[in-house]
Amino acid sequence: MEYYQLQNGMQLPKIGFGTYKLTGTNGARAITTAINNGYRLIDSAYNYENEGALGVALQNADIARSQLTITSKLPGRYYHRDQAITAIQESLYRSRLDYFDLYLLHWPNPKRDQYVEAWQALLDAQKFGLVRAVGVCNFLPEHLDRLQQATGVLPQINQIELHPYFNQAPQRAYDEQHQILTQAWSPLGRASVMLQDPVLNQIADKYKVSVAQIILRWDLQLGVLPIPKAIHSSRQLTNLDVFSFTLTPDDMERINQLSKPDGRTHQQDPASYEEF
Ligand SMILES: NC(=O)c1ccc[n+]([C@@H]2O[C@H](COP(=O)([O-])OP(=O)(O)OC[C@H]3O[C@@H](n4cnc5c(N)ncnc54)[C@H](OP(=O)(O)O)[C@@H]3O)[C@@H](O)[C@H]2O)c1
């Protein structure tokens, strides 16, 4: 495994494991398998309703807590400063953990205008030792600028929808300029038609790997941390196996050219989409 380094010195594995829809016994089993298959960063969320499965999975996995980077996320309904800390404590109890490595605001929900308050609560949680590093998801430059103006502290991470059909070049440039690590959610486009794209398939044939491996390798070469989800052990393993080949600049550019302005999988534009 290779690592990215956050501004606060924390090392993050370059690939993480997504857990959306991994709930209950089957979900817990898939997460344990992922850890035993080599994943060291696990991405969860209060709203995935799987922090319980995460806790069971961690207990059953054959690894020390200190070797893992565990993420959860605060839902918009708990953005009041006095509710946020309790919500994080509840996340911890469900996950059977003493601390999270990363805790993120899940959506900016700008019409509600509470994300600055929620950000202050995450900074409190960090001071209290509930979380090691704090970040956001789905934040646009205007939201990040506002956090900086209001608190003087920018997130360490911005987790955004990012895949070849929506490559987020402007947001990535902003994040890089502000030393914010970009994480890619739905890196495989939720296994949509993108995986049948002829250009991606041509490139996969050339390197004798799968389309998923080409996409995840492209993420790494962009300096992005992808968190693919896979219930199948064989997919978990191949998705991690992307450190032994390098895409040429020409192939990187061919993939960059696939991006489309309306390429989001579910048209969830953070300027207007809300989630609580
Ligand atoms: N912050 C946010 O707002 C936000 C939003 C969405 C997601 N996320 C996070 O990002 C994670 C990843 O995104 P996602 O789950 O939406 O989608 P994704 O990782 O892009 O795609 C998951 C789908 O791809 C399939 N898959 C995995 N590996 C494959 C392979 N090698 N070949 C073919 N298909 C493969 C999976 O199948 P099987 O599972 O059947 O193996 C599953 O159906 C989530 O799980 C969640 O942790 C965050």
The ligand as a Tripos MOL2 file, in Angstrom:
@<TRIPOS>MOLECULE
LIG
   48    52     1     0     0
SMALL
NO_CHARGES

@<TRIPOS>ATOM
      1 N1        -19.8910   11.5260    0.5890 N.am      1 LIG1
      2 C1        -20.8960   11.2320   -0.1760 C.2       1 LIG1
      3 O1        -21.8170   12.0290   -0.3860 O.2       1 LIG1
      4 C2        -20.9330    9.8760   -0.8140 C.ar      1 LIG1
      5 C3        -21.8950    9.5900   -1.7940 C.ar      1 LIG1
      6 C4        -21.8970    8.3240   -2.3630 C.ar      1 LIG1
      7 C5        -20.9590    7.3730   -1.9830 C.ar      1 LIG1
      8 N2        -20.0320    7.6660   -1.0040 N.ar      1 LIG1
      9 C6        -19.0170    6.6640   -0.5670 C.3       1 LIG1
     10 O2        -18.2990    6.2390   -1.7120 O.3       1 LIG1
     11 C7        -18.3310    4.8170   -1.7790 C.3       1 LIG1
     12 C8        -18.2160    4.3380   -3.2130 C.3       1 LIG1
     13 O3        -19.2710    4.8160   -4.0100 O.3       1 LIG1
     14 P1        -20.5180    3.9130   -4.4770 P.3       1 LIG1
     15 O4        -20.7070    2.7730   -3.5410 O.co2     1 LIG1
     16 O5        -21.6500    4.8580   -4.6930 O.co2     1 LIG1
     17 O6        -20.1140    3.4080   -5.9230 O.3       1 LIG1
     18 P2        -18.8470    2.7400   -6.6360 P.3       1 LIG1
     19 O7        -17.8150    2.3560   -5.6570 O.co2     1 LIG1
     20 O8        -18.4990    3.6320   -7.7650 O.co2     1 LIG1
     21 O9        -19.5180    1.4500   -7.2840 O.3       1 LIG1
     22 C9        -19.9700    0.3750   -6.5090 C.3       1 LIG1
     23 C10       -20.5320   -0.6520   -7.4800 C.3       1 LIG1
     24 O10       -19.4820   -1.1250   -8.3340 O.3       1 LIG1
     25 C11       -19.4310   -2.5320   -8.3070 C.3       1 LIG1
     26 N3        -18.0220   -2.9150   -8.4600 N.ar      1 LIG1
     27 C12       -17.0340   -2.8220   -7.5410 C.ar      1 LIG1
     28 N4        -15.8750   -3.2530   -8.0490 N.ar      1 LIG1
     29 C13       -16.1400   -3.6390   -9.3270 C.ar      1 LIG1
     30 C14       -15.3370   -4.1820  -10.3490 C.ar      1 LIG1
     31 N5        -14.0320   -4.4080  -10.1670 N.pl3     1 LIG1
     32 N6        -15.9220   -4.4540  -11.5450 N.ar      1 LIG1
     33 C15       -17.2530   -4.2220  -11.7210 C.ar      1 LIG1
     34 N7        -18.0600   -3.7000  -10.7800 N.ar      1 LIG1
     35 C16       -17.5060   -3.4150   -9.5890 C.ar      1 LIG1
     36 C17       -19.9910   -2.9200   -6.9640 C.3       1 LIG1
     37 O11       -20.5140   -4.2360   -7.0380 O.3       1 LIG1
     38 P3        -20.6100   -5.2780   -5.8000 P.3       1 LIG1
     39 O12       -20.7460   -4.4520   -4.5420 O.co2     1 LIG1
     40 O13       -21.8060   -6.0660   -6.1380 O.co2     1 LIG1
     41 O14       -19.3480   -6.0810   -5.7700 O.co2     1 LIG1
     42 C18       -21.0950   -1.8820   -6.7780 C.3       1 LIG1
     43 O15       -22.2600   -2.2500   -7.4990 O.3       1 LIG1
     44 C19       -19.6540    4.4770   -1.0980 C.3       1 LIG1
     45 O16       -19.7750    3.1090   -0.7980 O.3       1 LIG1
     46 C20       -19.6060    5.4060    0.0650 C.3       1 LIG1
     47 O17       -18.7480    4.8990    1.0790 O.3       1 LIG1
     48 C21       -20.0090    8.9080   -0.4360 C.ar      1 LIG1
@<TRIPOS>BOND
     1     1     2 1
     2     2     3 2
     3     2     4 1
     4     4     5 ar
     5     4    48 ar
     6     5     6 ar
     7     6     7 ar
     8     7     8 ar
     9     8     9 1
    10     8    48 ar
    11     9    10 1
    12     9    46 1
    13    10    11 1
    14    11    12 1
    15    11    44 1
    16    12    13 1
    17    13    14 1
    18    14    15 2
    19    14    16 1
    20    14    17 1
    21    17    18 1
    22    18    19 2
    23    18    20 1
    24    18    21 1
    25    21    22 1
    26    22    23 1
    27    23    24 1
    28    23    42 1
    29    24    25 1
    30    25    26 1
    31    25    36 1
    32    26    27 ar
    33    26    35 ar
    34    27    28 ar
    35    28    29 ar
    36    29    30 ar
    37    29    35 ar
    38    30    31 1
    39    30    32 ar
    40    32    33 ar
    41    33    34 ar
    42    34    35 ar
    43    36    37 1
    44    36    42 1
    45    37    38 1
    46    38    39 2
    47    38    40 1
    48    38    41 1
    49    42    43 1
    50    44    45 1
    51    44    46 1
    52    46    47 1
@<TRIPOS>SUBSTRUCTURE
     1 LIG1         1 GROUP 0 **** ****
